[in-house]
Amino acid sequence: MVRNVLGSLIALVGATAAVWSPFRPWYDGRHGSDVRIEDLFNGLTDNGATLFGSLVLPMVFAGLLTLIGVALRSRLLVTLAGLVVLGCTVLWMVRQGQRAGELTAGAHGLGVGVANALGGGALLILGALIMRGRARRVPRYEDEPLRPPPPEPWDPGRPAAQEWHPAPHDPRSTTQPLGPQPPTPPVEWGRQLPSDRREHGPTGGPGPQGPPAHQPPPDDNGPPPDEPR
């Protein structure tokens, strides 16, 4: 913010100096408002010029660019204004040097108007460098809340929406009806049937068993003695 204000002030001072320069002596007492614009491209002559047909026109154009650039905080427009002022001044100095053979300073040489134009163009470039310009706004889609879509316009010829009526439940149907179901009784884990208790112990393991029946050892020579041979 401070840089934009400071750069804008410097640019405005430079634009004021540039616009005022054609009304000051440029060379040997001749004002810039007396130099025609076409003489910058065809060579300087002693012919006079109208107000907006002289160097006043490019300087005023540069001043307007500066005002628009400061209002929009555009560094590009301020820089362009400085280049217009410096370009016209340097081009005039080249033509004046070609005509006079050399450029001198003093009462019969370069005047205050040239200094104002060069200084104004330099201040315009400096002001554009100091300005920060317009801040770029990056949209933050994450921070923006979601907005509901706008409602559709009401159409009188549009059919109304049909209401939904659920069909009554048929007890003969095999499908289970939608709705709350009776709670399922809890399952008692570890509970055994009476028939299983006779085969298993109280803890679920194998129960007690009686002694095994006595069996005589096998006889390789024949049947047991109790049996007839």
Beta strands, then each sheet from edge to edge (+ up, - down):
strand 1: 25-27
strand 2: 30-31
sheet 1: 1+ 2-
end
